[in-house]
């Protein structure tokens, strides 16, 4: 998740929540909420967050693998079919 990546990248950069918050002009609880998945930063802020962490913005954006997407679709089809009393096909 984005929060997990933010936390890992911040720690790898040797930064505290307060360091990142001060650089971005937000509160420490805001950065904490991003890392814990309680809130999400605005999309237009991702570039500034990446700069504060010293990484490329692409590292903050997760791209699910095709296998992961196929798995979610299969699971949803299965649940829908079960709810409707039919088979996924």
DRENMILO-450584 format. One record per atom (N, C-alpha, C, CB): residue number from 1; residue in three letters; atom name; z, x, y negated. Coordinates in Angstrom, 3 decimals. Last residue first. Glycine has a CB too. Example, Ala and Ser with C-alpha at 12.3 -4.5 7.8 and 13.67 -1.06 7.14 Angstrom:
REM DRENMILO-450584
rec pos->2&code->SER&site->N&Z->7.080&X->12.850&Y->2.250
rec pos->2&code->SER&site->CA&Z->7.140&X->13.670&Y->1.060
rec pos->2&code->SER&site->C&Z->7.870&X->12.900&Y->-0.030
rec pos->2&code->SER&site->CB&Z->5.725&X->14.084&Y->0.598
rec pos->1&code->ALA&site->N&Z->7.800&X->13.190&Y->5.690
rec pos->1&code->ALA&site->CA&Z->7.800&X->12.300&Y->4.500
rec pos->1&code->ALA&site->C&Z->7.800&X->13.200&Y->3.300
rec pos->1&code->ALA&site->CB&Z->9.046&X->11.308&Y->4.473
This chain:
REM DRENMILO-450584
rec pos->89&code->UNK&site->N&Z->-14.491&X->-18.971&Y->18.921
rec pos->89&code->UNK&site->CA&Z->-15.956&X->-18.914&Y->18.832
rec pos->89&code->UNK&site->C&Z->-16.489&X->-20.195&Y->18.246
rec pos->89&code->UNK&site->CB&Z->-16.585&X->-18.662&Y->20.209
rec pos->88&code->UNK&site->N&Z->-11.751&X->-19.628&Y->19.164
rec pos->88&code->UNK&site->CA&Z->-12.244&X->-18.965&Y->17.960
rec pos->88&code->UNK&site->C&Z->-13.782&X->-18.967&Y->17.803
rec pos->88&code->UNK&site->CB&Z->-11.755&X->-17.555&Y->17.955
rec pos->87&code->UNK&site->N&Z->-11.281&X->-22.977&Y->20.445
rec pos->87&code->UNK&site->CA&Z->-11.397&X->-21.532&Y->20.661
rec pos->87&code->UNK&site->C&Z->-12.027&X->-20.895&Y->19.414
rec pos->87&code->UNK&site->CB&Z->-12.252&X->-21.220&Y->21.946
rec pos->86&code->UNK&site->N&Z->-8.825&X->-25.470&Y->19.449
rec pos->86&code->UNK&site->CA&Z->-10.136&X->-25.044&Y->19.943
rec pos->86&code->UNK&site->C&Z->-10.133&X->-23.546&Y->20.170
rec pos->86&code->UNK&site->CB&Z->-11.257&X->-25.437&Y->18.955
rec pos->85&code->UNK&site->N&Z->-6.779&X->-26.584&Y->17.891
rec pos->85&code->UNK&site->CA&Z->-6.897&X->-26.888&Y->19.305
rec pos->85&code->UNK&site->C&Z->-8.246&X->-26.550&Y->19.903
rec pos->85&code->UNK&site->CB&Z->-6.618&X->-28.314&Y->19.521
rec pos->84&code->UNK&site->N&Z->-6.302&X->-25.813&Y->15.359
rec pos->84&code->UNK&site->CA&Z->-7.264&X->-26.915&Y->15.521
rec pos->84&code->UNK&site->C&Z->-7.443&X->-27.298&Y->17.004
rec pos->84&code->UNK&site->CB&Z->-8.630&X->-26.519&Y->14.911
rec pos->83&code->UNK&site->N&Z->-4.612&X->-23.676&Y->15.673
rec pos->83&code->UNK&site->CA&Z->-4.140&X->-24.816&Y->14.894
rec pos->83&code->UNK&site->C&Z->-5.022&X->-26.049&Y->15.086
rec pos->83&code->UNK&site->CB&Z->-4.082&X->-24.450&Y->13.421
rec pos->82&code->UNK&site->N&Z->-6.346&X->-21.952&Y->17.057
rec pos->82&code->UNK&site->CA&Z->-5.130&X->-22.456&Y->17.702
rec pos->82&code->UNK&site->C&Z->-4.611&X->-23.701&Y->16.983
rec pos->82&code->UNK&site->CB&Z->-4.040&X->-21.364&Y->17.727
rec pos->81&code->UNK&site->N&Z->-8.238&X->-21.436&Y->15.068
rec pos->81&code->UNK&site->CA&Z->-8.642&X->-22.099&Y->16.310
rec pos->81&code->UNK&site->C&Z->-7.427&X->-22.708&Y->17.010
rec pos->81&code->UNK&site->CB&Z->-9.359&X->-21.103&Y->17.250
rec pos->80&code->UNK&site->N&Z->-6.626&X->-20.083&Y->13.231
rec pos->80&code->UNK&site->CA&Z->-7.278&X->-21.337&Y->12.847
rec pos->80&code->UNK&site->C&Z->-7.662&X->-22.130&Y->14.092
rec pos->80&code->UNK&site->CB&Z->-8.528&X->-21.060&Y->11.976
rec pos->79&code->UNK&site->N&Z->-5.912&X->-17.832&Y->14.739
rec pos->79&code->UNK&site->CA&Z->-4.884&X->-18.753&Y->14.237
rec pos->79&code->UNK&site->C&Z->-5.477&X->-20.109&Y->13.863
rec pos->79&code->UNK&site->CB&Z->-4.177&X->-18.145&Y->13.025
rec pos->78&code->UNK&site->N&Z->-8.441&X->-16.660&Y->15.183
rec pos->78&code->UNK&site->CA&Z->-7.603&X->-17.058&Y->16.302
rec pos->78&code->UNK&site->C&Z->-6.546&X->-18.075&Y->15.864
rec pos->78&code->UNK&site->CB&Z->-6.933&X->-15.831&Y->16.924
rec pos->77&code->UNK&site->N&Z->-9.267&X->-16.089&Y->12.593
rec pos->77&code->UNK&site->CA&Z->-10.040&X->-17.024&Y->13.421
rec pos->77&code->UNK&site->C&Z->-9.196&X->-17.552&Y->14.577
rec pos->77&code->UNK&site->CB&Z->-11.310&X->-16.342&Y->13.965
rec pos->76&code->UNK&site->N&Z->-7.290&X->-14.187&Y->11.931
rec pos->76&code->UNK&site->CA&Z->-7.379&X->-15.454&Y->11.202
rec pos->76&code->UNK&site->C&Z->-8.153&X->-16.500&Y->11.999
rec pos->76&code->UNK&site->CB&Z->-8.044&X->-15.237&Y->9.841
rec pos->75&code->UNK&site->N&Z->-7.939&X->-12.124&Y->13.729
rec pos->75&code->UNK&site->CA&Z->-6.618&X->-12.746&Y->13.770
rec pos->75&code->UNK&site->C&Z->-6.643&X->-14.100&Y->13.070
rec pos->75&code->UNK&site->CB&Z->-5.568&X->-11.830&Y->13.120
rec pos->74&code->UNK&site->N&Z->-10.526&X->-11.467&Y->12.858
rec pos->74&code->UNK&site->CA&Z->-10.307&X->-11.964&Y->14.221
rec pos->74&code->UNK&site->C&Z->-8.970&X->-12.685&Y->14.334
rec pos->74&code->UNK&site->CB&Z->-10.366&X->-10.810&Y->15.230
rec pos->73&code->UNK&site->N&Z->-9.942&X->-10.540&Y->10.261
rec pos->73&code->UNK&site->CA&Z->-10.818&X->-11.702&Y->10.458
rec pos->73&code->UNK&site->C&Z->-10.596&X->-12.305&Y->11.841
rec pos->73&code->UNK&site->CB&Z->-12.304&X->-11.305&Y->10.280
rec pos->72&code->UNK&site->N&Z->-8.387&X->-8.297&Y->10.862
rec pos->72&code->UNK&site->CA&Z->-7.807&X->-9.400&Y->10.088
rec pos->72&code->UNK&site->C&Z->-8.632&X->-10.669&Y->10.290
rec pos->72&code->UNK&site->CB&Z->-7.735&X->-9.036&Y->8.580
rec pos->71&code->UNK&site->N&Z->-10.303&X->-6.746&Y->12.232
rec pos->71&code->UNK&site->CA&Z->-9.072&X->-7.153&Y->12.899
rec pos->71&code->UNK&site->C&Z->-8.421&X->-8.340&Y->12.185
rec pos->71&code->UNK&site->CB&Z->-8.094&X->-5.977&Y->12.968
rec pos->70&code->UNK&site->N&Z->-12.188&X->-6.256&Y->10.263
rec pos->70&code->UNK&site->CA&Z->-12.566&X->-7.018&Y->11.454
rec pos->70&code->UNK&site->C&Z->-11.340&X->-7.539&Y->12.188
rec pos->70&code->UNK&site->CB&Z->-13.408&X->-6.158&Y->12.393
rec pos->69&code->UNK&site->N&Z->-10.614&X->-4.638&Y->8.575
rec pos->69&code->UNK&site->CA&Z->-11.119&X->-5.933&Y->8.104
rec pos->69&code->UNK&site->C&Z->-11.489&X->-6.817&Y->9.289
rec pos->69&code->UNK&site->CB&Z->-12.343&X->-5.740&Y->7.178
rec pos->68&code->UNK&site->N&Z->-10.240&X->-2.419&Y->10.209
rec pos->68&code->UNK&site->CA&Z->-9.080&X->-3.174&Y->9.734
rec pos->68&code->UNK&site->C&Z->-9.502&X->-4.563&Y->9.269
rec pos->68&code->UNK&site->CB&Z->-8.372&X->-2.421&Y->8.591
rec pos->67&code->UNK&site->N&Z->-12.872&X->-1.549&Y->10.527
rec pos->67&code->UNK&site->CA&Z->-12.104&X->-1.988&Y->11.705
rec pos->67&code->UNK&site->C&Z->-10.904&X->-2.814&Y->11.284
rec pos->67&code->UNK&site->CB&Z->-11.642&X->-0.779&Y->12.538
rec pos->66&code->UNK&site->N&Z->-13.563&X->-0.772&Y->7.930
rec pos->66&code->UNK&site->CA&Z->-14.226&X->-1.925&Y->8.538
rec pos->66&code->UNK&site->C&Z->-13.471&X->-2.444&Y->9.757
rec pos->66&code->UNK&site->CB&Z->-15.646&X->-1.561&Y->8.931
rec pos->65&code->UNK&site->N&Z->-10.588&X->0.016&Y->6.046
rec pos->65&code->UNK&site->CA&Z->-11.656&X->0.391&Y->6.964
rec pos->65&code->UNK&site->C&Z->-12.306&X->-0.863&Y->7.527
rec pos->65&code->UNK&site->CB&Z->-11.117&X->1.285&Y->8.104
rec pos->64&code->UNK&site->N&Z->-9.957&X->-0.602&Y->2.595
rec pos->64&code->UNK&site->CA&Z->-9.687&X->-0.848&Y->4.006
rec pos->64&code->UNK&site->C&Z->-10.884&X->-0.461&Y->4.865
rec pos->64&code->UNK&site->CB&Z->-9.328&X->-2.316&Y->4.232
rec pos->63&code->UNK&site->N&Z->-9.197&X->1.572&Y->0.182
rec pos->63&code->UNK&site->CA&Z->-10.361&X->0.891&Y->0.716
rec pos->63&code->UNK&site->C&Z->-10.113&X->0.666&Y->2.196
rec pos->63&code->UNK&site->CB&Z->-11.673&X->1.706&Y->0.470
rec pos->62&code->UNK&site->N&Z->-6.963&X->1.750&Y->-2.520
rec pos->62&code->UNK&site->CA&Z->-7.168&X->1.786&Y->-1.067
rec pos->62&code->UNK&site->C&Z->-8.420&X->1.008&Y->-0.704
rec pos->62&code->UNK&site->CB&Z->-5.941&X->1.211&Y->-0.319
rec pos->61&code->UNK&site->N&Z->-6.564&X->3.709&Y->-5.236
rec pos->61&code->UNK&site->CA&Z->-7.246&X->2.503&Y->-4.770
rec pos->61&code->UNK&site->C&Z->-7.539&X->2.644&Y->-3.287
rec pos->61&code->UNK&site->CB&Z->-8.555&X->2.252&Y->-5.569
rec pos->60&code->UNK&site->N&Z->-5.547&X->6.137&Y->-5.824
rec pos->60&code->UNK&site->CA&Z->-4.648&X->4.993&Y->-5.958
rec pos->60&code->UNK&site->C&Z->-5.254&X->3.719&Y->-5.381
rec pos->60&code->UNK&site->CB&Z->-4.293&X->4.778&Y->-7.419
rec pos->59&code->UNK&site->N&Z->-7.558&X->7.947&Y->-5.641
rec pos->59&code->UNK&site->CA&Z->-6.465&X->8.076&Y->-4.677
rec pos->59&code->UNK&site->C&Z->-5.517&X->6.877&Y->-4.730
rec pos->59&code->UNK&site->CB&Z->-5.687&X->9.363&Y->-4.937
rec pos->58&code->UNK&site->N&Z->-9.159&X->7.449&Y->-7.829
rec pos->58&code->UNK&site->CA&Z->-9.601&X->6.939&Y->-6.526
rec pos->58&code->UNK&site->C&Z->-8.493&X->7.019&Y->-5.473
rec pos->58&code->UNK&site->CB&Z->-10.825&X->7.720&Y->-6.046
rec pos->57&code->UNK&site->N&Z->-8.052&X->8.907&Y->-9.953
rec pos->57&code->UNK&site->CA&Z->-7.768&X->7.473&Y->-9.831
rec pos->57&code->UNK&site->C&Z->-8.148&X->6.880&Y->-8.469
rec pos->57&code->UNK&site->CB&Z->-8.496&X->6.727&Y->-10.913
rec pos->56&code->UNK&site->N&Z->-6.721&X->12.064&Y->-8.922
rec pos->56&code->UNK&site->CA&Z->-7.891&X->11.269&Y->-9.267
rec pos->56&code->UNK&site->C&Z->-7.551&X->9.787&Y->-9.084
rec pos->56&code->UNK&site->CB&Z->-9.123&X->11.675&Y->-8.393
rec pos->55&code->UNK&site->N&Z->-3.558&X->13.201&Y->-10.298
rec pos->55&code->UNK&site->CA&Z->-4.503&X->12.937&Y->-9.205
rec pos->55&code->UNK&site->C&Z->-5.695&X->12.163&Y->-9.742
rec pos->55&code->UNK&site->CB&Z->-3.821&X->12.151&Y->-8.050
rec pos->54&code->UNK&site->N&Z->-1.256&X->13.434&Y->-11.873
rec pos->54&code->UNK&site->CA&Z->-2.115&X->14.605&Y->-11.666
rec pos->54&code->UNK&site->C&Z->-3.089&X->14.440&Y->-10.514
rec pos->54&code->UNK&site->CB&Z->-1.269&X->15.819&Y->-11.425
rec pos->53&code->UNK&site->N&Z->0.243&X->11.343&Y->-12.642
rec pos->53&code->UNK&site->CA&Z->0.584&X->11.937&Y->-11.343
rec pos->53&code->UNK&site->C&Z->-0.259&X->13.167&Y->-11.032
rec pos->53&code->UNK&site->CB&Z->0.409&X->10.909&Y->-10.237
rec pos->52&code->UNK&site->N&Z->-0.976&X->10.688&Y->-15.006
rec pos->52&code->UNK&site->CA&Z->0.445&X->11.051&Y->-15.039
rec pos->52&code->UNK&site->C&Z->0.868&X->11.739&Y->-13.748
rec pos->52&code->UNK&site->CB&Z->1.309&X->9.808&Y->-15.276
rec pos->51&code->UNK&site->N&Z->-3.484&X->9.966&Y->-14.011
rec pos->51&code->UNK&site->CA&Z->-3.355&X->11.153&Y->-14.873
rec pos->51&code->UNK&site->C&Z->-1.906&X->11.629&Y->-14.915
rec pos->51&code->UNK&site->CB&Z->-3.857&X->10.847&Y->-16.306
rec pos->50&code->UNK&site->N&Z->-2.791&X->7.607&Y->-12.657
rec pos->50&code->UNK&site->CA&Z->-3.344&X->8.750&Y->-11.918
rec pos->50&code->UNK&site->C&Z->-3.201&X->10.032&Y->-12.727
rec pos->50&code->UNK&site->CB&Z->-4.825&X->8.506&Y->-11.569
rec pos->49&code->UNK&site->N&Z->-2.009&X->6.074&Y->-14.856
rec pos->49&code->UNK&site->CA&Z->-1.038&X->6.382&Y->-13.796
rec pos->49&code->UNK&site->C&Z->-1.513&X->7.597&Y->-13.010
rec pos->49&code->UNK&site->CB&Z->-0.839&X->5.162&Y->-12.846
rec pos->48&code->UNK&site->N&Z->-4.424&X->5.860&Y->-16.217
rec pos->48&code->UNK&site->CA&Z->-3.302&X->6.550&Y->-16.865
rec pos->48&code->UNK&site->C&Z->-2.243&X->6.938&Y->-15.837
rec pos->48&code->UNK&site->CB&Z->-2.677&X->5.661&Y->-17.961
rec pos->47&code->UNK&site->N&Z->-5.865&X->4.363&Y->-14.311
rec pos->47&code->UNK&site->CA&Z->-6.345&X->5.688&Y->-14.734
rec pos->47&code->UNK&site->C&Z->-5.225&X->6.499&Y->-15.381
rec pos->47&code->UNK&site->CB&Z->-7.522&X->5.545&Y->-15.716
rec pos->46&code->UNK&site->N&Z->-4.412&X->1.959&Y->-14.132
rec pos->46&code->UNK&site->CA&Z->-4.477&X->2.877&Y->-12.989
rec pos->46&code->UNK&site->C&Z->-4.942&X->4.278&Y->-13.372
rec pos->46&code->UNK&site->CB&Z->-5.401&X->2.317&Y->-11.937
rec pos->45&code->UNK&site->N&Z->-4.537&X->0.141&Y->-16.148
rec pos->45&code->UNK&site->CA&Z->-3.512&X->1.173&Y->-16.265
rec pos->45&code->UNK&site->C&Z->-3.621&X->2.230&Y->-15.164
rec pos->45&code->UNK&site->CB&Z->-2.137&X->0.536&Y->-16.229
rec pos->44&code->UNK&site->N&Z->-6.283&X->-1.850&Y->-15.520
rec pos->44&code->UNK&site->CA&Z->-6.716&X->-0.897&Y->-16.547
rec pos->44&code->UNK&site->C&Z->-5.702&X->0.218&Y->-16.779
rec pos->44&code->UNK&site->CB&Z->-6.973&X->-1.623&Y->-17.851
rec pos->43&code->UNK&site->N&Z->-4.772&X->-3.376&Y->-13.652
rec pos->43&code->UNK&site->CA&Z->-5.858&X->-2.507&Y->-13.199
rec pos->43&code->UNK&site->C&Z->-6.302&X->-1.475&Y->-14.242
rec pos->43&code->UNK&site->CB&Z->-7.035&X->-3.348&Y->-12.806
rec pos->42&code->UNK&site->N&Z->-1.249&X->-3.246&Y->-14.125
rec pos->42&code->UNK&site->CA&Z->-2.533&X->-3.807&Y->-14.522
rec pos->42&code->UNK&site->C&Z->-3.641&X->-2.846&Y->-14.101
rec pos->42&code->UNK&site->CB&Z->-2.578&X->-4.075&Y->-16.056
rec pos->41&code->UNK&site->N&Z->0.790&X->-2.722&Y->-11.203
rec pos->41&code->UNK&site->CA&Z->0.332&X->-2.351&Y->-12.541
rec pos->41&code->UNK&site->C&Z->-0.999&X->-3.040&Y->-12.849
rec pos->41&code->UNK&site->CB&Z->0.188&X->-0.811&Y->-12.664
rec pos->40&code->UNK&site->N&Z->2.762&X->-5.195&Y->-9.638
rec pos->40&code->UNK&site->CA&Z->1.572&X->-4.351&Y->-9.587
rec pos->40&code->UNK&site->C&Z->1.179&X->-3.972&Y->-11.007
rec pos->40&code->UNK&site->CB&Z->0.398&X->-5.073&Y->-8.858
rec pos->39&code->UNK&site->N&Z->5.981&X->-5.522&Y->-8.086
rec pos->39&code->UNK&site->CA&Z->5.044&X->-5.780&Y->-9.181
rec pos->39&code->UNK&site->C&Z->3.852&X->-4.851&Y->-8.993
rec pos->39&code->UNK&site->CB&Z->5.721&X->-5.566&Y->-10.592
rec pos->38&code->UNK&site->N&Z->7.146&X->-4.835&Y->-5.772
rec pos->38&code->UNK&site->CA&Z->7.692&X->-6.019&Y->-6.437
rec pos->38&code->UNK&site->C&Z->6.801&X->-6.449&Y->-7.598
rec pos->38&code->UNK&site->CB&Z->9.120&X->-5.745&Y->-6.938
rec pos->37&code->UNK&site->N&Z->6.565&X->-2.494&Y->-4.492
rec pos->37&code->UNK&site->CA&Z->5.690&X->-3.626&Y->-4.255
rec pos->37&code->UNK&site->C&Z->6.195&X->-4.921&Y->-4.863
rec pos->37&code->UNK&site->CB&Z->5.500&X->-3.810&Y->-2.798
rec pos->36&code->UNK&site->N&Z->7.963&X->-0.265&Y->-5.121
rec pos->36&code->UNK&site->CA&Z->8.564&X->-1.139&Y->-4.112
rec pos->36&code->UNK&site->C&Z->7.697&X->-2.354&Y->-3.801
rec pos->36&code->UNK&site->CB&Z->9.931&X->-1.599&Y->-4.575
rec pos->35&code->UNK&site->N&Z->6.433&X->0.829&Y->-7.179
rec pos->35&code->UNK&site->CA&Z->6.583&X->1.565&Y->-5.923
rec pos->35&code->UNK&site->C&Z->7.129&X->0.694&Y->-4.794
rec pos->35&code->UNK&site->CB&Z->7.495&X->2.755&Y->-6.130
rec pos->34&code->UNK&site->N&Z->6.742&X->-1.113&Y->-9.170
rec pos->34&code->UNK&site->CA&Z->5.408&X->-0.791&Y->-8.639
rec pos->34&code->UNK&site->C&Z->5.532&X->-0.138&Y->-7.282
rec pos->34&code->UNK&site->CB&Z->4.636&X->0.131&Y->-9.602
rec pos->33&code->UNK&site->N&Z->9.495&X->-0.937&Y->-9.600
rec pos->33&code->UNK&site->CA&Z->8.927&X->-2.188&Y->-9.076
rec pos->33&code->UNK&site->C&Z->7.525&X->-1.961&Y->-8.525
rec pos->33&code->UNK&site->CB&Z->8.892&X->-3.267&Y->-10.174
rec pos->32&code->UNK&site->N&Z->9.647&X->1.657&Y->-10.693
rec pos->32&code->UNK&site->CA&Z->10.334&X->1.357&Y->-9.430
rec pos->32&code->UNK&site->C&Z->9.726&X->0.111&Y->-8.794
rec pos->32&code->UNK&site->CB&Z->11.858&X->1.159&Y->-9.660
rec pos->31&code->UNK&site->N&Z->8.291&X->1.198&Y->-13.071
rec pos->31&code->UNK&site->CA&Z->7.713&X->2.126&Y->-12.098
rec pos->31&code->UNK&site->C&Z->8.338&X->1.886&Y->-10.731
rec pos->31&code->UNK&site->CB&Z->7.923&X->3.596&Y->-12.542
rec pos->30&code->UNK&site->N&Z->10.172&X->-0.582&Y->-14.201
rec pos->30&code->UNK&site->CA&Z->8.782&X->-0.993&Y->-13.992
rec pos->30&code->UNK&site->C&Z->8.122&X->-0.107&Y->-12.949
rec pos->30&code->UNK&site->CB&Z->7.991&X->-0.941&Y->-15.313
rec pos->29&code->UNK&site->N&Z->12.534&X->0.876&Y->-14.455
rec pos->29&code->UNK&site->CA&Z->12.473&X->-0.223&Y->-13.486
rec pos->29&code->UNK&site->C&Z->11.048&X->-0.724&Y->-13.224
rec pos->29&code->UNK&site->CB&Z->13.325&X->-1.373&Y->-13.973
rec pos->28&code->UNK&site->N&Z->11.663&X->2.632&Y->-16.554
rec pos->28&code->UNK&site->CA&Z->11.899&X->3.158&Y->-15.207
rec pos->28&code->UNK&site->C&Z->11.906&X->2.034&Y->-14.171
rec pos->28&code->UNK&site->CB&Z->13.229&X->3.926&Y->-15.158
rec pos->27&code->UNK&site->N&Z->9.135&X->1.170&Y->-18.668
rec pos->27&code->UNK&site->CA&Z->10.512&X->1.404&Y->-18.250
rec pos->27&code->UNK&site->C&Z->10.575&X->1.973&Y->-16.838
rec pos->27&code->UNK&site->CB&Z->11.314&X->0.113&Y->-18.329
rec pos->26&code->UNK&site->N&Z->6.426&X->3.042&Y->-20.202
rec pos->26&code->UNK&site->CA&Z->6.999&X->1.849&Y->-19.562
rec pos->26&code->UNK&site->C&Z->8.431&X->2.164&Y->-19.158
rec pos->26&code->UNK&site->CB&Z->6.151&X->1.399&Y->-18.316
rec pos->25&code->UNK&site->N&Z->4.895&X->5.207&Y->-20.980
rec pos->25&code->UNK&site->CA&Z->5.442&X->4.321&Y->-21.999
rec pos->25&code->UNK&site->C&Z->5.924&X->2.994&Y->-21.438
rec pos->25&code->UNK&site->CB&Z->4.415&X->4.071&Y->-23.056
rec pos->24&code->UNK&site->N&Z->4.018&X->7.127&Y->-19.246
rec pos->24&code->UNK&site->CA&Z->3.209&X->5.912&Y->-19.364
rec pos->24&code->UNK&site->C&Z->3.703&X->4.952&Y->-20.446
rec pos->24&code->UNK&site->CB&Z->3.183&X->5.197&Y->-18.043
rec pos->23&code->UNK&site->N&Z->5.978&X->9.081&Y->-19.476
rec pos->23&code->UNK&site->CA&Z->4.581&X->9.447&Y->-19.694
rec pos->23&code->UNK&site->C&Z->3.717&X->8.220&Y->-19.963
rec pos->23&code->UNK&site->CB&Z->4.042&X->10.211&Y->-18.490
rec pos->22&code->UNK&site->N&Z->8.255&X->7.610&Y->-18.740
rec pos->22&code->UNK&site->CA&Z->8.143&X->8.168&Y->-20.091
rec pos->22&code->UNK&site->C&Z->6.690&X->8.510&Y->-20.421
rec pos->22&code->UNK&site->CB&Z->9.027&X->9.423&Y->-20.230
rec pos->21&code->UNK&site->N&Z->7.670&X->7.033&Y->-16.032
rec pos->21&code->UNK&site->CA&Z->7.866&X->5.957&Y->-17.003
rec pos->21&code->UNK&site->C&Z->7.672&X->6.465&Y->-18.431
rec pos->21&code->UNK&site->CB&Z->9.265&X->5.343&Y->-16.846
rec pos->20&code->UNK&site->N&Z->7.642&X->9.591&Y->-14.920
rec pos->20&code->UNK&site->CA&Z->6.416&X->8.784&Y->-14.914
rec pos->20&code->UNK&site->C&Z->6.519&X->7.681&Y->-15.961
rec pos->20&code->UNK&site->CB&Z->6.161&X->8.174&Y->-13.508
rec pos->19&code->UNK&site->N&Z->10.336&X->10.337&Y->-15.354
rec pos->19&code->UNK&site->CA&Z->9.226&X->11.165&Y->-15.841
rec pos->19&code->UNK&site->C&Z->7.953&X->10.332&Y->-15.983
rec pos->19&code->UNK&site->CB&Z->8.980&X->12.356&Y->-14.889
rec pos->18&code->UNK&site->N&Z->11.764&X->8.332&Y->-13.993
rec pos->18&code->UNK&site->CA&Z->11.893&X->8.453&Y->-15.448
rec pos->18&code->UNK&site->C&Z->10.755&X->9.272&Y->-16.041
rec pos->18&code->UNK&site->CB&Z->13.235&X->9.090&Y->-15.811
rec pos->17&code->UNK&site->N&Z->11.148&X->8.927&Y->-11.372
rec pos->17&code->UNK&site->CA&Z->10.718&X->7.639&Y->-11.922
rec pos->17&code->UNK&site->C&Z->10.725&X->7.703&Y->-13.446
rec pos->17&code->UNK&site->CB&Z->11.635&X->6.489&Y->-11.420
rec pos->16&code->UNK&site->N&Z->10.126&X->12.410&Y->-11.388
rec pos->16&code->UNK&site->CA&Z->11.097&X->11.332&Y->-11.183
rec pos->16&code->UNK&site->C&Z->10.481&X->10.034&Y->-11.702
rec pos->16&code->UNK&site->CB&Z->12.462&X->11.641&Y->-11.908
rec pos->15&code->UNK&site->N&Z->7.897&X->14.636&Y->-9.650
rec pos->15&code->UNK&site->CA&Z->8.263&X->13.825&Y->-10.802
rec pos->15&code->UNK&site->C&Z->9.306&X->12.773&Y->-10.422
rec pos->15&code->UNK&site->CB&Z->7.020&X->13.151&Y->-11.393
rec pos->14&code->UNK&site->N&Z->6.529&X->16.216&Y->-7.846
rec pos->14&code->UNK&site->CA&Z->7.843&X->16.653&Y->-8.307
rec pos->14&code->UNK&site->C&Z->8.340&X->15.881&Y->-9.517
rec pos->14&code->UNK&site->CB&Z->7.806&X->18.111&Y->-8.631
rec pos->13&code->UNK&site->N&Z->4.265&X->15.365&Y->-6.673
rec pos->13&code->UNK&site->CA&Z->4.093&X->16.003&Y->-7.983
rec pos->13&code->UNK&site->C&Z->5.422&X->16.510&Y->-8.545
rec pos->13&code->UNK&site->CB&Z->3.453&X->15.021&Y->-8.968
rec pos->12&code->UNK&site->N&Z->5.335&X->14.111&Y->-4.470
rec pos->12&code->UNK&site->CA&Z->4.563&X->15.342&Y->-4.257
rec pos->12&code->UNK&site->C&Z->4.357&X->16.102&Y->-5.561
rec pos->12&code->UNK&site->CB&Z->3.207&X->15.017&Y->-3.625
rec pos->11&code->UNK&site->N&Z->6.431&X->11.870&Y->-5.750
rec pos->11&code->UNK&site->CA&Z->7.323&X->12.865&Y->-5.153
rec pos->11&code->UNK&site->C&Z->6.592&X->14.184&Y->-4.922
rec pos->11&code->UNK&site->CB&Z->7.900&X->12.342&Y->-3.829
rec pos->10&code->UNK&site->N&Z->4.038&X->10.597&Y->-6.508
rec pos->10&code->UNK&site->CA&Z->5.040&X->10.985&Y->-7.519
rec pos->10&code->UNK&site->C&Z->5.956&X->12.069&Y->-6.983
rec pos->10&code->UNK&site->CB&Z->5.874&X->9.764&Y->-7.958
rec pos->9&code->UNK&site->N&Z->2.820&X->10.136&Y->-4.045
rec pos->9&code->UNK&site->CA&Z->2.169&X->11.021&Y->-5.013
rec pos->9&code->UNK&site->C&Z->3.145&X->11.484&Y->-6.094
rec pos->9&code->UNK&site->CB&Z->0.975&X->10.312&Y->-5.657
rec pos->8&code->UNK&site->N&Z->4.684&X->8.337&Y->-2.889
rec pos->8&code->UNK&site->CA&Z->4.372&X->9.611&Y->-2.248
rec pos->8&code->UNK&site->C&Z->3.776&X->10.598&Y->-3.253
rec pos->8&code->UNK&site->CB&Z->3.403&X->9.397&Y->-1.077
rec pos->7&code->UNK&site->N&Z->4.629&X->6.182&Y->-4.730
rec pos->7&code->UNK&site->CA&Z->5.877&X->6.885&Y->-4.427
rec pos->7&code->UNK&site->C&Z->5.597&X->8.268&Y->-3.848
rec pos->7&code->UNK&site->CB&Z->6.730&X->6.066&Y->-3.446
rec pos->6&code->UNK&site->N&Z->1.921&X->5.413&Y->-4.609
rec pos->6&code->UNK&site->CA&Z->2.530&X->5.853&Y->-5.873
rec pos->6&code->UNK&site->C&Z->3.783&X->6.678&Y->-5.620
rec pos->6&code->UNK&site->CB&Z->2.871&X->4.643&Y->-6.755
rec pos->5&code->UNK&site->N&Z->1.722&X->4.657&Y->-1.895
rec pos->5&code->UNK&site->CA&Z->0.936&X->5.796&Y->-2.402
rec pos->5&code->UNK&site->C&Z->1.531&X->6.332&Y->-3.703
rec pos->5&code->UNK&site->CB&Z->-0.536&X->5.382&Y->-2.627
rec pos->4&code->UNK&site->N&Z->3.452&X->2.471&Y->-1.893
rec pos->4&code->UNK&site->CA&Z->3.730&X->3.619&Y->-1.022
rec pos->4&code->UNK&site->C&Z->2.986&X->4.849&Y->-1.511
rec pos->4&code->UNK&site->CB&Z->3.338&X->3.306&Y->0.435
rec pos->3&code->UNK&site->N&Z->2.095&X->0.782&Y->-3.703
rec pos->3&code->UNK&site->CA&Z->3.452&X->1.250&Y->-3.974
rec pos->3&code->UNK&site->C&Z->3.814&X->2.478&Y->-3.173
rec pos->3&code->UNK&site->CB&Z->4.441&X->0.161&Y->-3.688
rec pos->2&code->UNK&site->N&Z->-0.314&X->0.253&Y->-2.360
rec pos->2&code->UNK&site->CA&Z->-0.321&X->0.987&Y->-3.622
rec pos->2&code->UNK&site->C&Z->1.058&X->1.562&Y->-3.918
rec pos->2&code->UNK&site->CB&Z->-0.773&X->0.077&Y->-4.770
rec pos->1&code->UNK&site->N&Z->0.000&X->0.836&Y->1.188
rec pos->1&code->UNK&site->CA&Z->0.000&X->0.000&Y->0.000
rec pos->1&code->UNK&site->C&Z->0.000&X->0.880&Y->-1.250
rec pos->1&code->UNK&site->CB&Z->1.218&X->-0.951&Y->0.001
